[in-house]
Amino acid sequence: MRKVIYGINLTTDGCCDHTKGNGTADIHEYFTALMKDVDLIVYGRKTYELMVPYWPDVAKSQSGTKLENEFAETFDAIDKIVFSKSLDSADGNTRIIRENLAEEFLKLKQQTGKKISIGGVDLPSQLIALDLVDEFHFVIHPVIAGEGRRLLADTQLRDRLNLKLVESKVLESGAVALHYLKQ
């Protein structure tokens, strides 16, 4: 069965609003490396619209820094699925699934292939509650936001989820990348 990885940037006080962290080169490098073992990215509508067309445009135009361009190229090359009832259409190598999140996601997990990457907040929260996420990559930025959305704030877990730390890395920017496996 394919592994599902969840990667997200957080502030030290747990804020997951993408505008509150530091978009430094080492963050792009970290997530580019993470994507090397991925052949499918799954998002909800909000995260998809945040990422597309922005990163595919950067990949085409090479308008970012060297590390941003590398991230954009890696991101753009990976197939994507968006779970959404309201998105009208999707670009390029993306398809939309509109119904049955748990059933459809389990089918994706059972297919052969590399890891599946999920991102955002709402969709991953639902998948975590369904016990379908295997690995967690939390990148903690050296920022105290003091406000903003908190990760899993509205999620009801059936049981406490125990994680095992398998790697920690201090990035040049002072961010700390924590890699956990579900126990």
C-alpha positions as CSV (number, residue, x, y, z in Angstrom):
1,M,0.0,0.0,0.0
2,R,1.3,3.5,-0.9
3,K,2.4,5.7,2.0
4,V,0.6,9.1,2.4
5,I,2.8,12.0,3.6
6,Y,1.6,15.3,4.9
7,G,3.9,18.3,4.8
8,I,3.0,21.7,6.2
9,N,4.7,24.9,7.3
10,L,3.8,26.0,10.8
11,T,4.8,28.9,13.1
12,T,6.2,28.1,16.5
13,D,2.7,28.8,18.0
14,G,1.0,26.4,15.6
15,C,-0.4,28.8,13.0
16,C,-0.7,27.2,9.6
17,D,-1.6,30.3,7.6
18,H,0.8,30.3,4.6
19,T,1.3,34.1,4.9
20,K,2.7,33.9,8.4
21,G,5.9,31.8,7.8
22,N,9.2,32.6,6.0
23,G,9.4,31.5,2.4
24,T,13.2,31.1,2.5
25,A,15.3,29.2,0.0
26,D,15.9,26.3,2.4
27,I,12.2,25.7,2.8
28,H,11.8,25.3,-1.0
29,E,14.8,23.0,-1.0
30,Y,13.4,20.9,1.8
31,F,10.0,20.4,0.1
32,T,11.6,19.8,-3.3
33,A,13.6,17.0,-1.8
34,L,10.5,15.7,-0.1
35,M,8.7,15.6,-3.5
36,K,11.3,13.3,-5.1
37,D,9.6,10.3,-3.6
38,V,6.1,11.4,-4.6
39,D,4.2,10.6,-7.8
40,L,0.8,12.0,-6.7
41,I,-0.2,15.2,-5.0
42,V,-3.7,15.5,-3.5
43,Y,-5.3,18.7,-2.4
44,G,-8.6,20.3,-1.6
45,R,-9.8,23.2,-3.7
46,K,-8.4,26.0,-1.6
47,T,-4.8,24.6,-1.5
48,Y,-5.0,23.7,-5.2
49,E,-6.0,27.2,-6.1
50,L,-3.2,28.6,-4.0
51,M,-0.6,26.4,-5.8
52,V,-2.0,26.3,-9.3
53,P,-1.4,28.2,-11.6
54,Y,1.3,29.9,-9.5
55,W,3.9,27.1,-9.4
56,P,3.3,25.8,-13.0
57,D,3.7,29.4,-14.2
58,V,7.0,29.7,-12.4
59,A,8.1,26.4,-13.9
60,K,7.3,27.6,-17.4
61,S,8.8,31.1,-17.1
62,Q,11.7,30.2,-14.8
63,S,10.8,33.5,-13.0
64,G,11.8,32.4,-9.5
65,T,15.1,31.9,-7.8
66,K,17.1,28.8,-8.6
67,L,15.5,26.8,-5.7
68,E,12.0,28.2,-6.4
69,N,12.4,27.1,-10.1
70,E,13.5,23.6,-9.0
71,F,10.5,23.3,-6.6
72,A,8.2,24.6,-9.4
73,E,9.5,22.1,-11.9
74,T,9.3,19.2,-9.5
75,F,5.8,20.2,-8.4
76,D,4.5,20.8,-12.0
77,A,5.7,17.3,-13.2
78,I,3.7,15.4,-10.5
79,D,0.1,14.3,-11.2
80,K,-2.5,15.9,-9.0
81,I,-6.0,15.2,-7.7
82,V,-8.3,17.8,-6.2
83,F,-11.2,16.7,-4.0
84,S,-13.8,19.4,-4.7
85,K,-17.5,19.7,-5.2
86,S,-17.2,23.3,-6.4
87,L,-14.1,23.5,-8.7
88,D,-15.2,23.8,-12.3
89,S,-12.0,22.6,-14.0
90,A,-8.4,21.8,-13.4
91,D,-5.2,22.4,-15.3
92,G,-2.7,20.1,-17.0
93,N,-2.0,16.8,-15.1
94,T,-4.8,17.3,-12.6
95,R,-8.1,15.6,-12.2
96,I,-11.1,16.3,-9.9
97,I,-12.8,13.9,-7.7
98,R,-16.2,15.2,-6.4
99,E,-17.5,12.5,-4.0
100,N,-16.7,9.8,-1.4
101,L,-13.4,11.1,0.0
102,A,-12.7,8.1,2.2
103,E,-13.5,5.5,-0.4
104,E,-11.8,7.3,-3.3
105,F,-8.7,8.1,-1.2
106,L,-8.4,4.5,-0.1
107,K,-8.4,3.4,-3.7
108,L,-5.5,5.8,-4.4
109,K,-3.6,4.4,-1.5
110,Q,-4.0,0.8,-2.8
111,Q,-2.7,1.6,-6.2
112,T,0.9,0.9,-7.0
113,G,3.3,3.8,-7.1
114,K,5.4,6.1,-5.0
115,K,4.2,8.1,-2.0
116,I,1.1,10.3,-2.1
117,S,1.6,13.9,-0.8
118,I,-1.2,15.8,0.7
119,G,-1.2,19.5,1.7
120,G,-3.3,22.2,3.1
121,V,-5.5,22.1,6.2
122,D,-9.1,20.9,5.6
123,L,-8.5,17.8,3.4
124,P,-5.5,16.6,5.5
125,S,-7.5,17.1,8.7
126,Q,-10.2,14.8,7.3
127,L,-7.7,12.2,6.2
128,I,-5.9,12.3,9.5
129,A,-9.3,11.8,11.3
130,L,-9.9,8.8,8.9
131,D,-6.4,7.4,9.9
132,L,-5.2,7.5,6.3
133,V,-2.0,9.5,6.8
134,D,1.3,7.6,7.4
135,E,4.0,10.3,7.7
136,F,4.1,13.9,8.9
137,H,6.6,16.6,7.9
138,F,6.1,19.6,10.1
139,V,8.4,22.6,9.2
140,I,8.3,24.9,12.2
141,H,9.3,28.5,11.3
142,P,11.0,30.7,13.9
143,V,8.0,33.0,14.0
144,I,5.3,33.6,16.6
145,A,2.2,34.7,14.6
146,G,0.0,35.4,17.6
147,E,-3.1,34.9,15.4
148,G,-4.4,32.8,12.6
149,R,-5.7,29.3,11.8
150,R,-4.4,26.5,13.9
151,L,-3.7,23.0,12.5
152,L,-6.4,20.4,13.3
153,A,-8.4,23.0,15.3
154,D,-11.7,21.7,14.2
155,T,-10.8,18.0,13.8
156,Q,-12.3,15.3,15.9
157,L,-10.0,12.3,16.2
158,R,-11.4,8.9,17.3
159,D,-8.3,8.3,19.3
160,R,-5.1,10.1,20.2
161,L,-2.6,9.8,17.3
162,N,0.8,8.8,18.5
163,L,3.8,9.7,16.3
164,K,7.4,8.6,16.3
165,L,10.1,11.2,15.5
166,V,12.4,9.7,12.9
167,E,14.3,12.8,11.8
168,S,14.8,16.4,12.8
169,K,16.8,18.9,10.9
170,V,17.6,22.6,11.6
171,L,17.5,24.5,8.4
172,E,19.7,27.5,7.6
173,S,16.8,29.9,8.2
174,G,16.3,28.6,11.7
175,A,13.2,26.6,10.8
176,V,13.1,23.1,12.1
177,A,11.9,20.2,10.0
178,L,10.4,17.4,11.9
179,H,9.6,14.0,10.3
180,Y,7.2,11.7,12.1
181,L,5.8,8.3,11.4
182,K,2.4,7.2,12.6
183,Q,2.8,4.6,15.3
